[in-house]
Amino acid sequence: MKVWTALWPRERQAVETKLPTHVWLPAQLRPYFDRPGAPDPLLLWPTLLLVSWGLVMVYSASIAVAAEQYGTPYFFLIRQLVFVAIGLGVAWWTYRLPLRWWERNSRWLFAASLVLLVLVLIPGIGKTVNGAQRWIALGPLNLQPAEIVKFTIALFAANYTVHHFHAMERFFAGFFPFLLMVAAVGSLLLWQPDFGSLVVVSAVAFGILFMGGLSWRIVGLLIAAALLLFAALVVVSPYRMQRFVAFLDPWSDPLGKGYQLTHALIAFGRGEWLGVGLGGSIEKLFYLPEAHTDFILAVIGEELGWLGVVTVVLLFAVLVWRMVDVGRRLVQVEAYFAGLAVIGVALGVGVQAAINMGVNVGLLPTKGLALPFMSYGGSALVMNLLAVAFVMRAEWELRSLCRRNPV
C-alpha cells in the first residue's frame, strides 16, 4: 500500500524493536512506562497540563461574566469540571477498546454522527445560540455534533483509504465517492452555519487521503477548489465579508466588526512578556467577548504574557508531534487504519489549535473555533479527550506488537 508518499519514502523502514519511546526517562522509571497498559507520557502529560491549565483560565476568564449572569463566579468552572470528569471517564473507556473495534465500526460511527448533524438542523431539536444552530439540548447540557464529526471523519477516511488505496490515483473510481460524502458533511455544517468546523473536517479528511496516496493532480485541484470556495463563501455572505474586512483592518471599525479582535490585541499588548498576573486581566471584564471560549488565549496572553502563550504553543507542538510519530510508526508495521486515523486526530487537534491561535493574534479572520482542551465547552473537551485516548491505545498496541514480534 502506498502510504504517506508525500512525507516518507515508499520503502518500509525497520520497526523500532527496542521501543526507545522512553529512553530519556531514568532507568528506575522505565519499567513503569514501558509496561503494557501504561499510557505514553508524551501523550498523557501535555494533555493533562493543557486541561488543568484550561480549568484555571476558564475560571479566571469567566469569573465576571458568571457572577453577572448567573449570580456565582464559579458557574462556568463547575460545569467545566463536570465536563472534565465526563471526558476522563470516556477516555478511560476508550483506552481499553481495541483498535479493531474502531475499524470494524468506523462507518457506523460516521453515519451516526451524520444523523446528529441532520437532527441539529430540525426546529425544536437544534438549539440556536448567537445566530448559529449547532447544539442539541440534553437537559442541562448541550451536545455539539460537529465535534463528534471531527473524530469520526478521521476513522471513516482511514477506513476508506485502506479499502480503496488501489484506486486512489483515479478520480472517479477512488476519490469522487469520498468527495461526495465530505461535501454532504460540509453542506450540513454550512447550514448551521459552522465554517470553522468545515475547515477542520476538510483538513482531516483530505489530509488522510493525501497521505494515503492521493494523486498530486487531485491535490492541486483540491487546493484550487478550496480557495475558490472560500472566496465564494465570503463574497456571497455579507456577514462573512464584514468579518473578513474587519480582520484585514480591525482598527477601521473598532466599535463594530473589529471590536472583538481589537480587544484581543489590546489584551496581548497589556500582557507584554510576563503578563499582568493571574486574575489581573481587564479585558475579561465585559470588554472582550467570548473570553472564556474562543478568545481564552488572549486572556492567557494578558495575564501570563507571551511566556504563557509560547508555553501553550509548545505543549500543543509536543502533543501533535507525538501523535504524528505514533501514526508514522504504525504505518511502518503495516497497521494502516490505525496509523492514518492517528494522523487524522493529529491534524484535527493541530489545525484547530493553529486556527484559534491565528484568530486570537489577528492572523486569521474569526472562525468560532475554540482552543482544544483549554476553552470552555463540553462536547469539544470530551471528544478531544476521547481522541487522545484513542491515540494512546494505538501507541500501546504498537508497543505490544513490537514486543511480540522483535526483529
C-alpha positions, 0 to 999 in steps of 0.5 A: 500500500502506498502510504504517506508518499508525500512525507516518507519514502515508499520503502518500509523502514525497520520497526523500532524493536527496542521501543526507545519511546522512553529512553530519556526517562531514568532507568528506575522509571522505565519499567513503569512506562514501558509496561503494557497498559501504561499510557505514553507520557508524551501523550498523557502529560501535555494533555493533562497540563493543557486541561488543568491549565484550561480549568484555571483560565476558564475560571479566571476568564469567566469569573465576571461574566458568571457572577453577572449572569448567573449570580456565582463566579464559579458557574462556568468552572463547575460545569467545566469540571463536570465536563472534565470528569465526563471526558476522563471517564470516556477516555478511560473507556476508550483506552481499553477498546481495541483498535479493531473495534474502531475499524470494524465500526468506523462507518457506523460511527460516521453515519451516526454522527451524520444523523446528529448533524441532520437532527441539529438542523430540525426546529425544536431539536437544534438549539440556536445560540448567537445566530448559529444552530449547532447544539442539541439540548440534553437537559442541562447540557448541550451536545455539539455534533460537529465535534463528534464529526471531527473524530469520526471523519478521521476513522471513516477516511482511514477506513476508506483509504485502506479499502480503496488505496488501489484506486486512489490515483483515479478520480472517479473510481477512488476519490469522487465517492469520498468527495461526495460524502465530505461535501454532504458533511460540509453542506450540513455544517454550512447550514448551521452555519459552522465554517470553522468546523468545515475547515477542520473536517476538510483538513482531516479528511483530505489530509488522510487521503493525501497521505494515503496516496492521493494523486498530486493532480487531485491535490492541486485541484483540491487546493484550487477548489478550496480557495475558490470556495472560500472566496465564494463563501465570503463574497456571497455572505455579507456577514462573512465579508464584514468579518473578513474586512474587519480582520484585514483592518480591525482598527477601521471599525473598532466599535463594530466588526473589529471590536472583538479582535481589537480587544484581543490585541489590546489584551496581548499588548497589556500582557507584554512578556510576563503578563499582568498576573493571574486574575489581573486581566481587564479585558475579561471584564465585559470588554472582550467577548467570548473570553472564556471560549474562543478568545481564552488565549488572549486572556492567557496572553494578558495575564501570563504574557507571551511566556504563557502563550509560547508555553501553550504553543509548545505543549500543543507542538509536543502533543501533535508531534507525538501523535504524528510519530505514533501514526508514522510508526504504525504505518511502518508495521503495516497497521494502516487504519490505525496509523492514518486515523492517528494522523487524522486526530493529529491534524484535527487537534493541530489545525484547530489549535493553529486556527484559534491561535491565528484568530486570537493574534489577528492572523486569521479572520474569526472562525468560532473555533475554540482552543482544544482542551483549554476553552470552555465547552463540553462536547469539544473537551470530551471528544478531544479527550476521547481522541487522545485516548484513542491515540494512546491505545494505538501507541500501546498496541504498537508497543505490544506488537513490537514486543511480540514480534522483535526483529 
